[in-house]
Amino acid sequence: MATLNEKKIYLVLDNIRSRENVGSIFRTADGAGVKKIFLCGITPVPSHPKISKTALGADEFVAWEYYKQTWRLLEQLRDNGLQLIALERTKDAINIFSAQGGSASGGKFKSKFPLVLIVGNEVKGLSPKILSYADKIIAIPMYGRKESLNVSVAFGVAVYKIVENKNEIAT
């Protein structure tokens, strides 16, 4: 089993609109031990007061880079041997909490490190083009009327599931 330091997790934020969500994601990424955040497309970058306020300073020490085109970054990361995991609700997505089966309602979520977690736009999610780069697509089940969680909340749920579940994650 890998230790947390060996479990390198990188994060790609694709076209996130809200500075507050970006700040919250920086704070959670620090707590979960994310190695680096890649801010892509229209995603706001640090140094803005609204990002700093919600990040509580994490934007000053969590490593980050900006890329205009997400797909180019994903090609680069894949070429470097990183596994790409998209967080998105699709009919074929693996339920992140599932222990058995093989579709959105099942499928054991296994992963290898290092990995890249890709999170998308608050309204539109990840585009089909970005999803085509993913080795796996994972989803958080929704039981109420809404189709999704806030992007920063969804990221928090997913990253902690990835970090915590040592027994389900193949290294």
HELIX and SHEET records of a PDB file:
HELIX    1   1 LEU A    4  GLU A    6  5                                   3    
HELIX    2   2 ARG A   19  ALA A   32  1                                  14    
HELIX    3   3 PRO A   49  ALA A   55  1                                   7    
HELIX    4   4 ALA A   58  GLU A   60  5                                   3    
HELIX    5   5 THR A   70  ASP A   79  1                                  10    
HELIX    6   6 PRO A  128  LEU A  131  1                                   4    
HELIX    7   7 VAL A  151  GLU A  164  1                                  14    
SHEET    1   A 7 ALA A  63  TYR A  67  0                                        
SHEET    2   A 7 LYS A  36  CYS A  40  1                                        
SHEET    3   A 7 ILE A   9  ASP A  14  1                                        
SHEET    4   A 7 LEU A 115  VAL A 119  1                                        
SHEET    5   A 7 GLN A  83  LEU A  87  1                                        
SHEET    6   A 7 LYS A 136  ALA A 139  1                                        
SHEET    7   A 7 ILE A  94  ASN A  95  1                                        
END                                                                             
